[in-house]
């Protein structure tokens, strides 16, 4: 399947998972378009000062891959500064949150994989 950027579903969320500000999701492929065990495959943009609040991943894992910008992630109590090329994986009941602490948009790929 081939999909052009303009055909990808875009979504705006305010205070996502109890976070701050506006989050933009661009669903590269929706769950209905995927046959594998993937719940989310999206490009996520956090404006400066925005965040996705703390949430856990039971029976699944979420991967963040940082494309541009900078921010801070709390990965189950392990707080780290993120920059382009960094990756985080959270699952097996652990929690995480992410915040754009920079002056430009924080752009990342987010993938949620389901356990059997």
N, C-alpha and C positions, 0 to 999 in steps of 0.2 A: 504494500500500500504506500502511495506517495501522498504527501499532504503539504500544501503550501501554508506559509505562515499566516496569511490572511484568512485561511479556512480553520484555523485553530481557535477553539473556544477560549474567550477571555472572561475573567471574573475579577471583580473588585470586592475585597472584604475589609470591613472596618473592625478594628480591635480583635483580630483573629486569635482565637483561643485565649481571650482575656488580655491580649497584648495591646500595644499602642499604635495609633495611626492607621494608615491605609496600606494594604497589601494587594498586589496585583498578581494573579495567577494566569498563566497562559498554558492551557492544557495541550501538550504536544500531541498526545493520544489520550482519549478518554478510556475509562475502565471497560466500557462496552466495545471499544475498538481493539482491545488487547485480549489475546487468548491465554496468555501466561498468568501467573499469580501476582499481578501488579495492580494495586489499588490507585496509584497516582504516579503520573509521569508529567511533570510540569516545570516550566520556567517561572520562578518566583522573584518578584521585585519588591523590595522593602525601601520605602523612601527614608531619607535621613530622620532619625529619631523614632522610626516605626519598629515594631517587634511582633513576633509570634509568641504568645504566652506559653508557659510551661504545660506540657501535656505528655502522657505516657504512650508507649506502643506495646500493647499486649498482643501476642500471636501474630506479630508483624515487625518489620524493621523499616526505618526511614533513613535514607541517605541524602545528605546535602553535599553538593559540589559547588564551590564558590567560583563564579565566573568573573565578577568584577565588584569593586567596592570593598568595604571592610566592615567588620562587626564583631560581636561577642556572642559566643554560644555557651550555654550552661548544659553540659551533657552529663546528666545524672550527678550533678555536684562538681564536675570537672569543668571549670570556667577557662575558656581559651579565646584568644583573639584570632580572628579568621581573616585571611587575605586570598586573593585569586590563586586557584590551584589547590587549596586546602579542601579536605573532605571530612565528613563526620558521619558515623553510622550509629543509630540508636535503636535498640530493640529489646526483646526478651523481658518486657515489663519496665524497662528503664524510661526515664523522662528526659526531655530537653526543651530548651527555649532558645530563641535567637533574636538579636537586636542589632539594628543598623546604628553603629556608633560613629560612623564617618560623615563626611560632608557631601557625598554623592550617593546615588542609588546603590544598594547592595543587591546584586543579581546572582541567583543560584539556581541550580537544577535540583529538584526534589523528586525522589522516587520512593514509593512505599511498596515493599514486597511482602506478600502474605506467606506465613508459614503453612506447612501442610496440615 
